[in-house]
Amino acid sequence: MRVFLDTTYLLPFVGIEVEEIPQEFLESLFGSDNILVINELSLFELMGKALKVLKGKDAKERFNVGVKSIMESDRIKRYPIFTLDSFSVAMELHEKGLDDLSDRPITASALCYSDLMLTEADDIPIIVRKVDAKFKVMKWAMFQEEFLS
């Protein structure tokens, strides 16, 4: 299964803890047979978050190692911010009420190139149902229970 990771799920790679995501999440995800998918805009968002949160030389090194592991991983398929396919989907997400500018291309990539999207956002599943009622969007806890248990 092609599992799309919202930016939140990349934060642990660079040493930023997320309350809703347990430490062992990376092991569980990488131990599965799933193909992981991201939009490259998430790397830009990741840098922005890291610059706000991470301090010191060790944190900077942790960030560099984490981003390198994402970019060099053969388990993570990266898509550009927009493709010909995802651009029109991003516009439709906007029309349906997805207000966050960066969430539009990220969610559009999920709809175009994966089977399921992981996100902790509450608004994305509601809007996605308006675009594709069959596409699954879920939080980590639900995904773990349904697919990794």
C-alpha angles and dihedrals in degrees: 000000000000107000118194116213119211115217092265090069092057094057095083089057089067097040100266112133120220116201095219094049119069121222092248091058094099092052091048093048096044091043090060127083092243124122109230119220131193139171114238089233085073089066089057091049089047091056091049092052093045092052089056097044111027119074133181137026095288091053091050090051091048089052092050092048091047095050091045090053090051094047095045098041116116087202094063119070112202124205126195121254090263136010128181088261098046099044095072091044090053089053090050090050088053091050090050092054110270098148104180108094097212093044091062100067091035093053092041089057089051091053093046102040111025144052097226138012126221114207137146091210116113098206099053098068091050094051094041090056087059090055101037117005093192098052113104121230118176147157123252095258092055093044092050092049095046102038111017104041 
